[in-house]
Amino acid sequence: MIRPTPRAVLLFSLGIPVALLMVVWNPALWPFSFDLSLLALVVIAVDALLIPPRHSLVVDLTAPKRLPVGNEGTIEVTLSSTRSARPVRIEAVVDLDGPLETPPMVAGHFGGAPERLGIPFTALRRGVVTLEALWLRWRGPLGLVEWRLREGLDRRIEILPAARMSFGPAIQALSKSAIYGTKTQNQKGEGTEFDTLREHVPGLDSRMIDWKQSARHRKLLSKEFRIERNHQIVLAYDTGHLMLEPIDGLARLDHAIEAGLMLGWTGLRAGDLVGSFGFDATIRHYLEPGRGSTYYARLQRSAAQLAYHTEETNFTLGLAELNARLKRRALVVLFTEFVDSVMAELLIESLKRMANRHAVIFVTLQDPLTTRLVNAEPQDFTIVAEAVVAHDFARERAIVMERIARLGVHCVDVPVGGLSVALLNRYLQIKQEGLL
């Protein structure tokens, strides 16, 4: 769309007072007073003829399809002209919807050789960014008229969660033993899949002696076991309004996704099948469990699709649907949060049905505010009252966690800093004990 600039409007508007001054100064000049406004229109028309038209501009935009959160990227806009002309300054702005931080405007030139404009951006948080349109603006040589062009884009950039793959020495040692089987002779509870027989030597567990085979071969033989693989692991994320609460600058959901991705990476390395599931008032997402280290990229992309929702979570619907989709026993890792007894009752009832078929890890994050209020120094009555209320919340929460644990569900309720390590330890413990 071509339109006059504020400079053109000012030039045309100045013709009227100048004409009035001419008439006042010399009434005989009134026939020429109208020529000033006409002259302004002529100048504006000449500038409109000199401005490069829309059809002479060729626009090509490239943007990354995905980017880890916190990283910087560039949207590249290539401008070229179908006819040779002097370079014209052009301004570009990207109209987007999503967690990206971009500069208000970038400028370049077109009309000569093709020029590439780089629009830098920073991925602020996990999610999906939609590039809706590219706005371009350039003016004539006199700056009296300008072209404004809107190019529809309909491009998407996936902002992937960045899981910090940092394992402590204890986790590394435990994962090496449990996953890769450096200790072939597993002791009680360490391995459920029979591997082979070996001659019994002092130091091996006598409960692993196969008496029938020993009688047949006339020497003591012990069974060797190995950790089972090909188990299904489903990372179930509650995307309801309680998971939007920020802790240490990130929503509970983002902390859950980071820990879930680390567990998924470990499970894939262990030979298990890992998938994901998202729900709140309705089912938002489901990724079929898959295997192989390359499947981790799909887990990352699926986690980027988990949007923030303000609806209340329907545990009955979500867990029942997940239970119906899983055809064999699996490890279900549920990342969620609760605050009141009514929600806890519905949650416990749904977990009870889920735990009858599957191994379940119930994961929640401790609220640092509650801990701080409980441990605050009682300097005045207000602080004491807040500490009493916070203590009641903590006591009710502990009661709910105890009821859930009695169902056979593995509970992980830790501060945000210890979530990943605690979750990995519980997963490796379940594999060692053969609970899958």
GIMO-V239044 format. One record per backbone hydrogen bond with DSSP energy under -1.0 kcal/mol. CO is the residue of the C=O (numbers start at 0). NH is the residue of the N-H. If there is no record, write none. Layout:
[[CO & NH] [CO & NH]]
This chain:
[[0 & 147] [2 & 145] [4 & 8] [5 & 9] [6 & 10] [7 & 11] [8 & 12] [9 & 13] [13 & 17] [14 & 18] [15 & 19] [16 & 20] [17 & 21] [18 & 22] [19 & 23] [20 & 24] [21 & 25] [25 & 28] [26 & 29] [28 & 31] [33 & 37] [34 & 38] [35 & 39] [36 & 40] [37 & 41] [38 & 42] [39 & 43] [40 & 44] [41 & 45] [42 & 46] [43 & 47] [44 & 48] [45 & 49] [46 & 50] [53 & 56] [55 & 81] [57 & 79] [59 & 77] [61 & 75] [64 & 157] [66 & 159] [67 & 70] [70 & 122] [72 & 120] [74 & 118] [75 & 61] [76 & 116] [77 & 59] [78 & 114] [79 & 57] [87 & 109] [89 & 107] [90 & 136] [91 & 105] [92 & 134] [94 & 131] [94 & 132] [96 & 129] [97 & 99] [98 & 123] [100 & 121] [105 & 91] [107 & 89] [109 & 87] [110 & 84] [114 & 78] [116 & 76] [118 & 74] [120 & 72] [121 & 100] [122 & 69] [126 & 158] [128 & 156] [129 & 96] [130 & 153] [130 & 154] [131 & 152] [132 & 94] [133 & 150] [134 & 92] [135 & 148] [136 & 90] [137 & 146] [139 & 142] [143 & 4] [144 & 139] [145 & 2] [146 & 137] [148 & 135] [150 & 133] [154 & 130] [156 & 128] [157 & 66] [158 & 126] [159 & 68] [163 & 165] [167 & 171] [168 & 172] [169 & 173] [170 & 174] [171 & 175] [172 & 176] [173 & 177] [174 & 178] [183 & 185] [186 & 189] [188 & 190] [192 & 225] [195 & 223] [197 & 221] [200 & 203] [204 & 207] [205 & 208] [207 & 222] [209 & 213] [210 & 214] [211 & 215] [212 & 216] [213 & 217] [213 & 218] [219 & 199] [220 & 209] [221 & 197] [223 & 194] [223 & 195] [225 & 192] [230 & 272] [231 & 330] [232 & 274] [233 & 332] [234 & 276] [235 & 334] [236 & 278] [238 & 308] [239 & 242] [240 & 243] [242 & 252] [244 & 251] [246 & 249] [249 & 246] [250 & 254] [251 & 255] [252 & 256] [253 & 257] [254 & 258] [255 & 259] [256 & 260] [257 & 261] [258 & 262] [259 & 263] [260 & 264] [261 & 265] [262 & 266] [263 & 267] [264 & 268] [265 & 269] [266 & 271] [267 & 270] [270 & 229] [272 & 232] [273 & 289] [274 & 234] [275 & 286] [276 & 236] [277 & 283] [277 & 284] [278 & 238] [279 & 313] [281 & 279] [284 & 277] [286 & 275] [289 & 273] [291 & 294] [292 & 295] [294 & 298] [295 & 299] [296 & 300] [297 & 301] [298 & 302] [299 & 303] [302 & 305] [310 & 240] [313 & 317] [314 & 318] [315 & 319] [316 & 320] [317 & 321] [318 & 322] [319 & 323] [320 & 324] [321 & 325] [329 & 358] [330 & 233] [331 & 360] [332 & 235] [333 & 362] [334 & 237] [339 & 343] [340 & 344] [341 & 345] [342 & 346] [343 & 347] [344 & 348] [345 & 349] [346 & 350] [347 & 351] [348 & 352] [349 & 353] [350 & 354] [353 & 356] [353 & 357] [358 & 331] [359 & 409] [360 & 333] [361 & 411] [362 & 335] [363 & 413] [366 & 370] [367 & 371] [368 & 372] [369 & 373] [370 & 374] [376 & 378] [379 & 383] [380 & 384] [381 & 385] [382 & 386] [383 & 387] [384 & 388] [385 & 389] [386 & 390] [387 & 391] [388 & 392] [389 & 393] [390 & 394] [391 & 395] [392 & 396] [393 & 397] [394 & 398] [395 & 399] [396 & 400] [397 & 401] [398 & 402] [399 & 403] [400 & 404] [401 & 405] [403 & 406] [403 & 408] [404 & 407] [409 & 361] [411 & 363] [413 & 365] [414 & 417] [415 & 418] [417 & 421] [418 & 422] [419 & 423] [420 & 424] [421 & 425] [422 & 426] [423 & 427] [424 & 428] [425 & 429] [426 & 430] [427 & 431] [428 & 432] [429 & 434] [431 & 190]]
